[in-house]
């Protein structure tokens, strides 16, 4: 098999990011944990519950996060918790829940809704709250008997901000994931256990296994991955569907310059020409907006199937899993946490992440992929691809289309990562390790009861609906 080492992409020296002041973050982005692995492994041994040794590499993230939390007395922790939930008499400013663990039982002391769709009350911050509660319930059922009492706030927003105490959040903006001790990364809401029959809060959610559960997507999406001959029959283009905000206007067909050659040998030149045609190299947003990615897809249809989601272009996840390469984008201007990469890997596709900016709880397991780093990448152990610019993305698409065995091998490694480290069991281990470690840093007074009016997680899930105000 030809070498899978990708030569460094040609560079036009144009900063990849322009609409936000994150250019340095893109250059230095790395999901790797700093420090010595042996140190984290010792903390994992101390904090991980029994039965979680097979995901030790994943739990290093929890150990690292908790190790940065300054220790407090129980009285100090309680005071700061109340100040953080109601700063200056006001409520917490993000969708969140106040979690309390008492004698191995989980309680919701308080919860806050921040937004809800006027047209569909099932679409709100609660579509995160209820799955997170189910994940916490699963972790406590499996490991609650080994936990000390602890209080924590789970921030349900896309990104967590600086707080008086650390919050449990889904994503941190690099390099805050390394230097900001107020964000402790937890599994997001997309692979929680399914709802019980008596759970009212999720009764109205879709039941499509392709869209609702990472484990089912992995099972269905990797059916052809074992055989290269089967897998290579997939569509060879890079696929993406998503929203393009009004702040990221799409070019009209009349404003586009003349078509460029779509051959792989001229891809980078075509992209640079496309950027110059619309002035993207001088525009304040450059490649920081999704509209520019859509324009690239229009100009290189042989390499990309990149379109904004509409009634005409809608492509369910089952269909996207029929592509060899799936593109993952941050939200417009990078202001939304990035969670699509894991779905690409679960589909048995090679995940290509354009402009990596966020760090999630499992990203330290990513390997290789930075094709614009010195010496290139695309080695024999890579499980994803990262591209920080238009040139990089086009270069990666052309390279892996011409080397399908390299793409297949990387896709298989990515699917194996999801299967082992993003399962419901692995999520429970991560939650439990983090909460057990946090209890050593932010202890609760011995015998302290749950807050007045607190409901157990089971009771909350049985009695609270999406439509209910709380």
C-alpha positions in Angstrom: 0.0 0.0 0.0 1.3 3.5 -0.8 2.4 5.6 2.0 -0.4 7.3 4.0 1.9 10.2 5.0 0.3 13.3 3.6 2.7 16.0 2.3 2.2 19.4 3.8 -0.5 21.3 2.0 0.5 24.3 -0.2 -0.1 27.5 1.8 -1.1 30.9 0.6 -0.1 32.4 4.0 -3.7 33.6 4.5 -4.8 33.2 8.1 -7.4 30.5 8.3 -9.5 32.3 10.9 -10.6 35.9 10.5 -13.9 36.7 12.1 -12.7 35.9 15.7 -9.4 36.4 17.4 -8.6 32.7 17.4 -5.9 32.5 14.7 -3.3 31.6 17.3 -5.5 28.9 18.8 -5.8 27.3 15.3 -2.1 27.3 14.9 -1.4 25.7 18.3 -4.5 23.6 18.6 -3.7 20.2 20.1 -6.0 17.8 21.9 -3.0 16.2 23.8 -2.9 16.4 27.5 0.2 18.2 29.0 2.4 16.5 31.5 3.2 12.9 32.3 0.8 10.1 31.5 2.1 8.2 34.5 0.8 11.0 36.8 -2.7 10.9 35.3 -2.7 7.1 35.5 -2.0 7.3 39.2 -5.0 9.6 39.7 -7.2 7.4 37.6 -6.3 4.5 39.9 -7.3 6.6 42.8 -10.6 8.0 41.4 -11.9 5.6 38.8 -14.5 3.1 40.1 -13.9 -0.6 39.8 -14.5 -2.1 36.3 -13.2 0.9 34.4 -9.7 -0.1 33.7 -10.3 -0.8 30.0 -10.9 2.9 29.3 -8.0 4.2 31.4 -6.8 6.3 28.5 -10.1 8.1 28.3 -10.2 8.7 32.0 -6.9 10.6 31.9 -8.9 13.6 30.8 -11.1 13.5 33.9 -8.0 13.0 36.1 -6.3 16.0 34.5 -9.3 18.2 34.8 -9.9 17.5 38.5 -6.2 17.8 39.3 -6.4 21.5 38.3 -9.3 22.2 40.8 -8.0 24.0 43.9 -9.0 22.2 47.1 -11.5 23.9 49.4 -13.2 23.2 52.7 -16.8 22.0 52.8 -17.9 25.4 54.1 -16.0 27.3 51.3 -17.4 25.0 48.6 -21.0 25.4 49.8 -20.7 29.2 50.0 -19.2 29.5 46.5 -21.8 27.1 45.0 -24.6 29.2 46.2 -22.9 32.4 45.0 -22.3 30.9 41.6 -25.9 29.6 41.1 -27.4 32.9 42.2 -24.8 35.6 41.5 -25.9 38.9 43.2 -29.4 37.6 43.6 -29.8 36.6 40.0 -30.1 33.2 38.5 -27.3 31.3 36.7 -27.0 32.8 33.3 -26.8 29.6 31.2 -29.0 26.5 30.9 -27.8 24.3 33.7 -28.6 21.9 36.4 -27.4 21.8 40.0 -26.5 18.2 40.7 -26.2 16.7 44.2 -25.0 13.2 45.1 -26.0 12.0 48.5 -25.2 8.4 49.6 -24.9 7.4 46.0 -28.2 8.8 44.9 -28.4 11.7 42.4 -30.6 14.7 43.1 -31.5 17.8 41.0 -31.4 20.7 43.4 -32.3 23.2 40.7 -32.4 23.5 36.9 -32.6 26.5 34.6 -34.0 26.7 31.1 -32.5 29.4 28.9 -34.3 29.1 25.6 -37.0 27.2 23.9 -38.3 27.2 20.3 -41.6 29.0 20.0 -42.7 26.6 17.2 -41.7 23.4 18.8 -41.5 23.2 22.6 -39.5 19.9 22.4 -36.6 21.8 20.9 -34.8 23.7 23.7 -31.9 23.4 26.1 -34.0 20.6 27.7 -33.1 18.3 24.8 -29.7 18.3 26.5 -30.9 18.3 30.1 -33.0 15.1 30.0 -30.3 12.9 28.2 -27.7 14.2 30.6 -29.8 13.2 33.5 -30.3 9.7 32.1 -26.5 9.5 31.6 -26.0 10.6 35.2 -28.6 8.1 36.4 -26.8 5.3 34.6 -23.4 6.3 36.1 -24.9 6.4 39.6 -26.7 3.0 39.1 -23.4 1.5 38.1 -21.0 3.3 40.4 -23.0 5.3 43.0 -22.1 2.9 45.8 -18.5 4.0 45.5 -19.1 7.7 45.4 -18.7 10.3 48.2 -21.2 13.1 48.5 -20.6 15.9 46.0 -22.2 19.0 44.5 -21.6 20.2 41.0 -23.2 22.4 38.3 -23.6 20.9 34.9 -23.6 23.7 32.3 -25.8 22.7 29.3 -24.6 25.6 27.1 -22.4 25.0 24.0 -19.4 26.5 25.9 -18.7 27.2 29.5 -17.3 30.4 30.8 -15.1 31.3 33.8 -16.9 30.6 37.1 -16.2 30.8 40.8 -16.1 27.1 40.9 -15.5 24.5 38.2 -18.5 23.5 36.2 -19.0 20.3 34.3 -19.2 21.3 30.6 -19.3 19.7 27.2 -16.6 21.7 25.4 -13.9 24.2 26.1 -12.3 26.6 23.7 -8.7 25.8 23.2 -6.4 26.7 24.9 -8.9 27.2 27.8 -9.2 23.4 28.0 -5.6 23.4 29.1 -5.4 26.5 31.2 -8.9 27.2 32.5 -9.6 25.2 35.6 -13.3 26.2 35.7 -14.3 23.8 32.9 -14.3 20.1 33.6 -15.2 18.2 30.4 -18.0 15.6 30.5 -19.6 13.5 27.8 -22.3 15.4 25.8 -25.9 14.5 25.6 -25.8 12.5 22.3 -25.1 9.0 23.6 -27.2 8.8 26.7 -29.2 5.6 27.5 -32.6 5.5 25.9 -35.5 6.9 28.0 -37.6 4.6 30.2 -41.2 4.0 29.3 -42.3 6.3 32.1 -40.0 9.1 31.3 -42.2 12.0 30.2 -39.4 14.4 29.4 -38.3 12.6 26.3 -41.5 11.0 25.0 -41.7 13.5 22.2 -38.2 13.1 20.9 -37.4 11.3 17.6 -36.7 7.6 17.9 -34.7 7.3 14.7 -31.6 5.2 15.8 -29.4 6.9 13.2 -30.0 10.3 14.7 -30.6 9.6 18.4 -27.9 7.3 19.6 -24.2 7.0 18.8 -24.0 3.3 19.6 -26.8 2.5 17.1 -25.2 4.7 14.5 -21.9 2.8 15.0 -23.6 -0.5 14.6 -25.5 0.5 11.5 -22.9 2.7 9.9 -19.9 0.4 10.1 -21.6 -2.7 8.6 -19.4 -2.5 5.5 -16.2 -1.4 7.2 -14.8 -4.9 7.7 -14.3 -5.3 4.0 -12.4 -2.8 1.9 -14.1 -4.0 -1.2 -17.5 -3.2 0.3 -16.4 0.1 1.9 -14.9 1.5 -1.2 -18.2 1.4 -3.0 -19.3 4.4 -0.9 -19.5 7.8 -2.4 -15.9 9.1 -2.6 -16.8 12.8 -2.1 -16.6 14.7 1.2 -20.1 15.3 2.5 -21.5 18.0 4.8 -25.0 19.3 5.7 -25.7 22.0 8.2 -27.2 25.4 8.7 -25.6 28.6 7.3 -26.5 31.6 9.4 -27.7 34.8 7.9 -24.4 36.4 9.1 -22.6 34.0 6.7 -24.2 34.8 3.3 -24.0 32.3 0.5 -22.6 33.6 -2.8 -25.1 33.9 -5.7 -24.3 32.0 -8.8 -23.9 35.2 -10.7 -21.3 36.5 -8.3 -19.0 33.5 -8.8 -16.0 33.6 -11.0 -15.6 31.3 -14.0 -15.3 27.6 -13.0 -11.9 26.2 -12.2 -10.6 22.8 -13.1 -11.8 20.2 -10.6 -8.9 17.9 -11.1 -7.0 17.0 -8.0 -3.8 18.5 -9.4 -5.3 22.0 -9.5 -7.5 21.9 -6.4 -5.5 24.3 -4.3 -5.1 26.8 -7.1 -8.9 26.6 -7.7 -9.6 27.3 -4.1 -7.2 30.3 -4.0 -8.9 31.5 -7.2 -12.3 31.2 -5.6 -11.2 33.1 -2.6 -9.7 35.9 -4.7 -12.9 36.0 -6.9 -15.0 37.0 -3.9 -12.3 38.8 -2.0 -12.2 36.2 0.7 -8.5 36.7 1.2 -9.4 40.3 2.3 -12.9 39.8 3.8 -13.1 40.2 7.6 -14.4 36.7 8.0 -12.2 34.9 5.4 -12.8 31.2 6.1 -14.4 31.7 9.5 -17.9 31.4 8.0 -19.7 28.4 6.8 -20.8 30.1 3.6 -17.2 29.9 2.3 -17.2 26.1 2.8 -20.4 25.9 0.8 -18.8 27.9 -2.0 -15.9 25.6 -2.1 -18.3 22.7 -2.5 -20.0 24.4 -5.4 -16.7 25.0 -7.1 -15.3 21.5 -6.6 -18.4 19.2 -7.1 -16.2 16.2 -7.9 -14.6 16.3 -4.5 -17.3 17.8 -2.3 -21.0 17.3 -1.6 -21.2 20.3 0.8 -24.6 22.0 1.0 -26.7 23.9 3.5 -29.5 21.8 4.8 -32.9 22.5 3.1 -35.9 20.6 2.0 -34.2 19.8 -1.3 -30.7 18.9 0.1 -31.7 17.2 3.4 -29.5 14.1 3.9 -30.3 11.9 6.9 -27.4 10.4 8.8 -28.1 7.0 7.3 -27.4 8.5 3.9 -24.3 10.4 5.1 -22.9 7.1 6.4 -22.8 6.1 2.7 -19.8 8.4 2.1 -16.2 7.7 2.6 -15.3 11.1 4.0 -17.5 13.3 6.3 -16.6 16.9 6.9 -17.1 18.4 10.4 -17.4 22.1 10.9 -17.5 24.3 13.9 -20.5 26.6 14.3 -20.4 29.9 12.5 -17.3 31.9 13.7 -16.5 28.9 16.0 -19.0 29.9 18.6 -20.7 26.6 19.0 -19.1 23.5 20.5 -18.0 20.9 18.0 -19.6 17.4 18.4 -20.1 16.1 14.8 -16.7 14.5 14.5 -17.7 11.5 16.6 -20.7 10.9 14.4 -18.4 10.9 11.3 -16.2 8.3 13.0 -19.3 6.2 14.1 -20.4 6.1 10.5 -17.2 4.3 9.6 -16.0 7.3 7.5 -12.8 9.2 7.6 -13.7 12.3 9.7 -12.2 15.5 8.4 -12.4 18.4 10.9 -12.0 21.8 9.3 -10.5 24.5 11.6 -10.3 22.5 14.9 -11.0 24.9 17.7 -12.8 23.1 20.5 -11.7 20.3 22.9 -14.1 17.7 24.1 -13.6 15.1 26.8 -12.3 12.4 24.4 -10.2 14.5 22.0 -6.9 13.6 23.6 -7.5 10.2 22.0 -7.3 11.7 18.5 -4.1 11.0 16.7 -2.4 12.6 13.7 -4.4 14.4 11.1 -2.8 17.8 11.1 -1.8 17.8 7.4 -0.5 21.4 7.6 1.9 20.8 10.4 5.6 20.6 9.6 6.4 17.3 7.8 2.7 16.7 7.1 0.7 13.9 8.7 -1.5 11.0 7.6 0.6 8.4 9.3 -0.1 4.7 9.9 -1.9 5.4 13.2 -4.1 8.4 12.4 -7.8 8.2 13.2 -9.0 11.6 11.8 -7.8 14.5 9.6 -7.6 18.2 10.6 -7.4 21.0 8.1 -7.0 24.6 9.2 -7.6 26.3 5.9 -9.3 26.1 2.5 -6.1 24.7 0.9 -5.8 22.1 3.6 -9.3 20.9 3.2 -9.1 20.6 -0.6 -5.7 19.0 -0.3 -6.9 16.4 2.1 -10.0 15.6 0.0 -7.8 15.1 -3.1 -5.2 13.1 -1.3 -7.5 10.6 0.4 -9.7 10.2 -2.6 -6.6 9.0 -4.5 -5.6 6.7 -1.7 -8.8 4.9 -0.5 -6.9 2.3 1.4 -5.4 5.0 3.6 -8.8 6.5 4.2 -10.3 3.1 5.0 -7.6 2.3 7.5 -8.0 5.6 9.3 -11.8 5.2 9.3 -11.5 1.8 10.9 -9.3 3.2 13.6 -11.7 6.1 14.2 -14.6 3.6 14.5 -12.6 1.5 17.0 -12.1 4.7 19.1 -15.8 5.4 19.2 -16.7 1.7 20.0 -14.3 1.5 23.0 -14.2 5.0 24.4 -17.6 6.6 23.6 -19.9 3.8 24.7 -22.5 4.3 27.3 -20.3 2.3 29.7 -17.3 4.4 29.0 -19.4 7.5 29.6 -20.5 6.2 33.0 -16.9 5.6 33.9 -16.0 9.1 33.0 -18.8 10.7 34.9 -18.1 8.6 38.0 -14.3 9.2 37.9 -14.8 12.9 37.6 -17.4 13.1 40.4 -15.3 10.9 42.7 -12.3 13.1 42.1 -14.2 16.3 42.5 -15.5 15.1 45.9 -11.9 15.1 47.1 -11.4 18.8 46.1 -14.8 20.2 46.9 -16.1 18.1 49.8 -19.6 18.2 51.2 -20.2 18.5 55.0 -20.7 15.1 56.5 -24.4 14.1 56.6 -25.5 17.2 54.6 -29.0 16.5 53.2 -30.1 17.4 49.7 -31.3 21.0 49.1 -34.8 21.8 50.1 -37.1 20.9 47.2 -34.6 18.7 45.5 -35.9 15.8 43.4 -34.1 12.6 42.8 -33.1 12.1 39.1 -35.6 9.3 38.8 -38.4 11.5 40.1 -37.4 14.4 37.8 -37.4 12.2 34.7 -40.8 10.7 35.7 -42.6 14.0 36.4 -41.0 16.8 34.4 -41.9 17.4 30.7 -40.4 19.6 28.0 -43.4 21.9 28.2 -43.2 22.5 31.9 -41.7 25.7 33.2 -39.0 25.3 35.9 
